[in-house]
Amino acid sequence: MSIPFIGPEALAAGSLTRAQLRWRYTSAHPRVYLPNGATRNLKSNTLAAWLWTGRRGIIAGRAAAALHGAEWVDDDIPIELITEHGRRRPGIIVREERIRPDEVCQIGDFSVTTPLRTALDLARFLPRDAAVAHLDALAIATGVEAGPVLELAGRYRGLRGIRSARTALDLMDPGGQSPRETWLRLLLIDAGFRRPRTQIRVTDGFNEAFLDMGYDDVKVGLDYEGKHHATNRPRVVHDIGRGELIEREGWIDIRVVVEHSKAFILHRVREAFARRGGSPFSTSGS
């Protein structure tokens, strides 16, 4: 009994006594128990929420994205389920949604929304920036694309959140390989800059490097650097050679870290474009 389980089932099977259940386990949800002091993570929270529905709920939203292999899903997110409404439970979001059989797949014991339906729900229900970050991750994991998701949405007239979904899906890009890369891309777009291309390959014919995003016509690129770039010694050594390759090939590489303000980042991009005699707002020059 190291994972969430339904208490009455364990009692009926003789796996536990009532005294053991009372003293050794904690109720996660009505009828659903965990060992005292057990670490709560996304996997255990998903299982506990699903058991709470009597194994009838369909896992949706961010938990579904994680089951499809998407990264960057936090352990403490609420678990979204498509099922009949009951009493509200902390850590669970119940959605009484229209859903067709071909929008549900099986992953292990779980019924889970398909990648297309998962993308649609992420785009509908999350704030734009969070939605785009999770859509980027889902696209990397599954190859899901905006067009088929919007076709799926066309099945349902008056679908809640469809305007938000269209906006988020239009911004989805599988080249956004971390939430902070997505954040940086959206910062540029929101400033009115033209959309950068993501994961730009730079090569001298023998060696290669990839810029997180950038503008090919003026060779202005941007890289978001997490803390590991500074603390991982092999990474530091690699980045020196990488930076030299990018510079030799004529690129300006704007390296962004968490301490940089939005205003400072945008100033550096405008300045780089000015050095190249181009405009971040169009492809026709300054």
Secondary structure, DSSP 4 states (H G I P E B T S, - for coil): --S-EEHHHHHHHTSS-HHHHHHHEEEEETTEEEETTPPP-HHHHHHHHHHHTTT-PEEEHHHHHHHTT-S---TTSPEEEES---S--TTEEEE-----GGGEEEETTEEEE-HHHHHHHHHHHS-HHHHHHHHHHHHHHH---HHHHHHHHTTSTT-TTHHHHHHHHHH--TT--SHHHHHHHHHHHHTTPPPPEEEEEEESSS-EEEEEEEETTTTEEEEE--THHHH-HHHHHHHHHHHHHHHHTT-EEEEE-TTS-HHHHHHHHHHHHHHHT--SS-SS--
